[in-house]
Amino acid sequence: MNKPFYKKWSSLAIIMVAGGVIGLTAGCNDSANEAAPAPTEIAQPTAAPSTTQPSAEPTAITSSMNWESAIKQIAQTDTPASQKATAAEVLAKSYTPASEELSDFESQIVEEYTAGNYLAHIEDAEYMLTNLFKSRVVEQNHTEGEAIKEFAFDFYQNTKYTFRGAETVDSDAVQSNEAQMDKVLSEIKKK
C-alpha cells in the first residue's frame, strides 16, 4: 500500500531543502548576491541521513513527488527572484523524472520557446520557476552532445537570468542563446 504524499520522507525532504535554501538566503540583501553566478556556483543540495528512513527508500526525489506544489510554494515566498530561482534549481537537481515525464518536459520547453511564451511572463514567478525546473531537469538527464541537452541549457540560462533581472529579454546574451536554440531546433527537425 502506497503512503500518502505528505507521509513520505522524501516529500518532507523537498520541502525542507526548498525551505532551507529560502530561509538561509532570506536575510541576504547584499547587491553582490544579486549577480548571476557562474554555472559551477549553482547550489548543491545536501541532506542529512534520517534515522527513520527505510534503507529501501530512494534518496532522490522521484516522479511520484509533487514538484508542482513545491514550485508553487517557492513562488509564493516573499524572497528575491534570485533566491526563488536557486530553490527551484535545488529541487530540480534532486528530482528523478520518469522517462515519459522527461519526454513531456522536453516537448513543453520546446513548445514554450517556439510559441514565444517562455520570456513573456517574467513577473509570473510560478510560470518562470516551472520552466526553469523543467529545463534544468531535461538538461541534467541527458548526456553531453545531445541536442536537447544543449537546447535545455540555453533555455534554462535565459529563463533564470531574465527572471532574476540579470538580463533583459532583448539583451545580447539572451539573443545569442536564442540563436543557439534555433540552430539546435533545426538540427533536431532534420533527424
N, C-alpha and C positions, 0 to 999 in steps of 0.2 A: 504494500500500500504506500503510495507516494505521500510524503509530508506536504502540508500546505506551504506555499511560497514563503510566508513570513516565519516559518519554523525551521527552515533550512539554515545551517550555519553559514553557508556561502552567501545567502541573502543578506544576512547581518553584516558579513564582511564587506559587501558592496557599499552598504550604507555607511559603515564605519570608515572605510577608506575614503569615500567621497566626502563625508562629513569631516574627517580628519584633515584632508587636504584643504578644504574650505576653511576649517577652523584655524589651522596653522597659518594660513595666509591672510586671514581676515584683518589682522592688525597691521599688515604691511601696506602703508600708503606712500612709500618712497617712490619717486618717479623712476628710479633705476629699476624697480621691479616691473615697470610697465614696458620695458624694452623687450623686443622679440628675442627669445632665446634661440641659440643655435640648436639644430636638430639633436645634438648629443646632450643637450641640457634638459630634455623632457623628463618630467618627474617619473621616478620609478616607484611602483607600489611596493610596500613591504607589509608583510602580515606576520603577526606573532603566532606561534603554534598554539592551537587550542587544546586544552586537556579533555574537552568533551567531544572532540571531533573523532568520529569513527575513522579508522585508517583506510577504509574502502572508499570514503568520500573523495571526490576530486578536489584539488586545491585551486583550480582555475574556475572562473565564473563560466557557467555553461549557458546554452541557449534556453534552457528551462527557466533561467532567471529573467526577471522582467527589467531589462535595461531601460525600457522606455520610462518607467516610473522613476528610476534613478536619475535619468536625464532631466525629467520634469522637476524633480526635487532640486537638482543642481541649478537649473534655470531660474527657479523661484527664490533662490537665496539672495540676500542683499550684499553681494560681494562684487568687486570689479569683474569685468568681462574676462580679463586675463586669468583670474583665479577660477572662474567657471570653466574656461577652456582647459586649464590644467586638470581640473577634477574630471572632466569628460575624457581627457586623454588617459588618465589613470584607470578609469573604468574600462576604456577600450583595450588598454594594454593587458588587462586580466580577463578579458572576455573571449570565450571559445565558441564560435558560431557553428551551427550545423551546416553541412555543405549546401543545403537548399537555401538557408538563410543568407549564407555568404553570397550565393548567386543573386539573391534578391537585392542585397546591399549593392552589389556591382551594378545591376541594372538600374537601381534607383539613383545612384550618384551620377551615372551617365545620363539618365533622363533629366535630372535636375540641371545638369550642365547644358545639355543640348537645348532644353526649353528656355534657358536664360534665367532661371529662377534662383540658382544657388547663392548669388550675392545680392538678390533683390530684396531680401528681408533681414538685413543686418541687425536691425533693432529687435527682432524676434529671437530672443535667447534660446528658447526651446528648439526652434527650427534650425538655427545655426549649430547648436550643440549636437543635435541629431545628425546633421550632415557631417560634422567633424567626427563624431563617434563612428558612423558608418564608413567613412573614407579611411579612417585610421585602422579599423578592423580589416577592411579589404587590403590595405597596404601591408599590414603585418602578417597576413595569411597567404601571401604569395611570395615566390622566390625572385631574386634579382633577375632582371632581364625580361620578366613577363610584362606585357604591355599594360595590363590592367593595374599592376602594381605601380607603374610609372604614372599612369593617369590618376590613380587614387592619391598618390603622394602630392602631386601638383594641386589637385582639388582640395586636399587637406590643408596644404600651405595657404592657399588663397582664402579658404574658409576661416582658418584660425587667425591669420593676420588682419583680415578685414574686420572680423568680429571684435578682435582685441583693440582695433583702432590703430594698429601699427602700419597699415597700408590702406589706401583708398581703392575703390573699385576701378578707377581709371589710372592707377599708378603703373609705372613701367614694369615693376616686379610682377604685378597681377597679370598684366597683358602678356608678359613673357611666359608666365606659367600657362596662360590660356593658349598661346601659340603652340606650346609643347603638348598640351592636352589635345588640341585639334590634330596635330601630327600623329599622336598615338591613336586617336579615334579613327583616322583614315587608315592606319595600319591594321587595326582590328577589323574594320569593314572589308578589307582586301582578303582576309582569311576566310 
